[in-house]
Amino acid sequence: MAMLQVECRDCGAAFSLRGWIEPEDLIGTQWEGYTKQDIVNAEKENPRIFDGLDPWDKFESNEICSFCGSSNIVSF
Protein backbone atom coordinates (compact mmCIF):
# COMPACT_ATOMS: atom_id res chain seq x y z
CA MET A 1 0.00 0.00 0.00
CA ALA A 2 1.25 3.43 -0.93
CA MET A 3 2.44 6.14 1.44
CA LEU A 4 3.15 9.76 0.56
CA GLN A 5 6.13 11.37 2.29
CA VAL A 6 5.82 15.11 2.95
CA GLU A 7 8.50 17.51 4.18
CA CYS A 8 7.94 21.17 5.01
CA ARG A 9 10.73 23.50 3.94
CA ASP A 10 9.63 26.17 6.44
CA CYS A 11 9.16 24.38 9.77
CA GLY A 12 11.09 21.19 8.94
CA ALA A 13 8.19 18.86 9.75
CA ALA A 14 8.19 15.49 8.02
CA PHE A 15 5.19 13.21 7.93
CA SER A 16 3.67 10.33 5.99
CA LEU A 17 0.16 10.02 4.63
CA ARG A 18 -1.50 6.74 3.79
CA GLY A 19 -3.29 6.19 0.52
CA TRP A 20 -6.02 3.87 1.72
CA ILE A 21 -9.25 4.19 3.68
CA GLU A 22 -9.62 3.36 7.36
CA PRO A 23 -12.90 3.52 9.32
CA GLU A 24 -11.91 6.84 10.97
CA ASP A 25 -11.72 8.46 7.50
CA LEU A 26 -15.44 7.84 7.06
CA ILE A 27 -16.64 9.74 10.14
CA GLY A 28 -19.09 12.40 9.04
CA THR A 29 -19.84 10.68 5.74
CA GLN A 30 -22.71 8.45 4.67
CA TRP A 31 -20.39 5.49 5.36
CA GLU A 32 -19.71 6.35 9.00
CA GLY A 33 -19.71 3.17 11.04
CA TYR A 34 -18.23 1.00 8.30
CA THR A 35 -15.77 -1.60 9.54
CA LYS A 36 -12.60 -2.56 7.70
CA GLN A 37 -14.49 -5.51 6.20
CA ASP A 38 -17.35 -3.24 5.10
CA ILE A 39 -14.77 -1.02 3.37
CA VAL A 40 -13.21 -4.01 1.59
CA ASN A 41 -16.63 -5.21 0.43
CA ALA A 42 -17.68 -1.75 -0.80
CA GLU A 43 -14.41 -1.30 -2.70
CA LYS A 44 -14.90 -4.68 -4.40
CA GLU A 45 -18.27 -3.47 -5.72
CA ASN A 46 -17.00 0.01 -6.65
CA PRO A 47 -13.22 0.59 -6.48
CA ARG A 48 -13.69 4.39 -6.63
CA ILE A 49 -16.40 4.65 -3.96
CA PHE A 50 -14.16 6.38 -1.42
CA ASP A 51 -12.15 8.58 -3.80
CA GLY A 52 -10.98 11.76 -2.09
CA LEU A 53 -11.47 10.52 1.47
CA ASP A 54 -8.09 9.01 2.38
CA PRO A 55 -5.39 11.26 3.92
CA TRP A 56 -3.30 11.32 0.72
CA ASP A 57 -6.24 12.44 -1.43
CA LYS A 58 -7.23 15.10 1.12
CA PHE A 59 -3.67 16.44 1.12
CA GLU A 60 -3.57 16.62 -2.68
CA SER A 61 -6.66 18.83 -2.67
CA ASN A 62 -4.93 21.29 -0.28
CA GLU A 63 -1.15 20.85 -0.28
CA ILE A 64 -0.07 22.56 2.95
CA CYS A 65 1.96 21.53 5.99
CA SER A 66 -0.37 20.15 8.65
CA PHE A 67 1.89 21.62 11.35
CA CYS A 68 2.51 25.23 10.25
CA GLY A 69 0.16 25.72 7.30
CA SER A 70 2.95 26.56 4.85
CA SER A 71 2.57 25.65 1.20
CA ASN A 72 6.37 25.44 0.89
CA ILE A 73 6.43 21.64 0.96
CA VAL A 74 8.00 18.76 -0.92
CA SER A 75 6.17 15.47 -1.37
CA PHE A 76 7.39 12.20 -2.79
RORODO-307983 format. One record per atom (N, C-alpha, C): x, y, z; residue in one letter. Coordinates in steps of 0.001 Angstrom, whole numbers, padded with zeros to 6 digits, always signed. Layout:
N
XYZA...
# end
This chain:
76
+000842-001176+000000M+000000+000000+000000M+000885+001236+000000M+000440+002232-000703A+001252+003426-000935A+001197+004412+000234A+002327+005063+000443M+002441+006136+001439M+003065+007339+000749M+002586+008528+001078L+003146+009764+000557L+003988+010393+001654L+005236+010702+001347Q+006127+011370+002292Q+006058+012866+002026Q+005924+013656+003084V+005823+015105+002948V+006835+015751+003878V+007559+016734+003369E+008500+017510+004176E+008211+018983+003968E+008176+019739+005072C+007944+021175+005012C+009291+021885+004996C+009470+022762+004047R+010727+023505+003940R+010785+024666+004929R+009650+025057+005491D+009635+026171+006435D+009851+025719+007883D+009039+024788+008364C+009164+024378+009771C+009979+023104+009953C+010282+022398+008863G+011090+021188+008943G+010313+019930+009286G+009002+020039+009423A+008191+018863+009748A+008257+017846+008613A+008229+016588+008989A+008191+015493+008025A+007111+014519+008488A+006256+014133+007561F+005189+013214+007929F+004804+012358+006735F+004117+011266+007015S+003669+010326+005986S+002152+010294+005969S+001610+010122+004791L+000165+010020+004634L-000161+008728+003903L-001139+007999+004425R-001502+006741+003785R-002463+006987+002648R-002443+006076+001699G-003286+006192+000519G-004418+005183+000512G-004899+004799+001656W-006022+003867+001724W-006977+004322+002819W-008181+003801+002767I-009254+004193+003677I-009228+003340+004942I-009416+004002+006065E-009617+003358+007360E-010970+003841+007884E-011585+003113+008815P-012902+003525+009321P-012956+004970+009832P-011888+005467+010446E-011914+006840+010969E-011999+007889+009859E-011619+007531+008636D-011721+008460+007504D-013171+008680+007079D-014047+007801+007502L-015438+007845+007056L-016365+008546+008040L-015829+009015+009161I-016636+009745+010141I-017170+011015+009483I-018451+011236+009635G-019091+012404+009041G-019542+012204+007605G-019384+010991+007096T-019838+010684+005737T-021017+009715+005822T-021599+009412+004688Q-022705+008453+004669Q-022251+007049+005038Q-020931+006814+005037W-020392+005492+005355W-019873+005395+006786W-020152+006387+007606E-019710+006352+009000E-020217+005071+009657E-019351+004423+010401G-019715+003169+011044G-019260+001940+010277G-018747+002130+009060Y-018227+000997+008301Y-017011+000415+009015Y-016945-000898+009024T-015772-001595+009543T-014774-001779+008404T-013597-002290+008747K-012604-002564+007697K-013165-003539+006667K-013906-004537+007130Q-014488-005509+006197Q-015555-004862+005322Q-016359-003962+005901D-017353-003239+005096D-016667-002430+003999D-015530-001814+004340I-014767-001024+003371I-014275-001916+002240I-013705-003066+002596V-013211-004011+001587V-014350-004433+000658V-015489-004776+001234N-016631-005214+000427N-017128-004101-000499N-017216-002883+000013A-017684-001752-000800A-016714-001463-001937A-015412-001558-001658E-014411-001299-002700E-014392-002390-003763E-014791-003613-003398K-014899-004677-004404K-016026-004362-005382K-017129-003823-004869E-018267-003468-005720E-017980-002230-006564E-017307-001245-005962N-017005+000012-006655N-015637+000506-006173N-014575+000227-006914P-013221+000592-006483P-013012+002087-006242P-013862+002934-006778R-013692+004386-006632R-014660+004998-005622R-015344+004167-004859I-016397+004647-003964I-015892+005664-002933I-014669+005501-002469F-014156+006381-001418F-013117+007381-001929F-013105+007628-003237D-012145+008583-003803D-012221+009923-003073D-011063+010450-002731G-010985+011755-002087G-011080+011736-000583G-011268+010569+000031L-011469+010517+001473L-010249+010072+002272L-009267+009447+001622D-008093+009013+002380D-007162+010210+002608D-006264+010131+003595P-005388+011263+003919P-004566+011785+002741P-004094+010912+001884W-003296+011325+000722W-004147+012180-000219W-005347+011695-000545D-006240+012444-001429D-006607+013800-000832D-006887+013832+000465K-007230+015096+001120K-006065+016077+001031K-004848+015582+001213F-003666+016436+001122F-003524+017005-000284F-003727+016167-001297E-003569+016619-002682E-004574+017702-003063E-005689+017778-002367S-006663+018830-002666S-006311+020141-001965S-005361+020099-001013N-004933+021291-000283N-003521+021039+000242N-002524+021215-000608E-001146+020851-000277E-000482+021883+000634E-000726+021711+001948I-000073+022556+002945I+000451+021686+004078I+001416+022229+004820C+001963+021531+005985C+000886+021466+007063C+000661+020298+007615S-000365+020149+008646S+000095+020698+009993S+001369+021068+010106F+001890+021617+011351F+001908+023142+011352F+002379+023764+010266C+002515+025225+010254C+001642+025909+009209C+001035+025149+008313G+000157+025721+007301G+000862+026249+006063G+002176+026075+005995S+002945+026562+004851S+002661+025723+003606S+002700+026375+002462S+002571+025648+001201S+003945+025349+000605S+004998+025678+001337N+006373+025440+000888N+006778+024024+001300N+006226+023048+000609I+006430+021637+000961I+006975+020861-000229I+007546+019710+000088V+008001+018760-000920V+007325+017437-000591V+006781+016786-001597S+006168+015472-001366S+006710+014486-002381S+006868+013252-001929F+007390+012196-002791F+006898+010852-002318F
# end
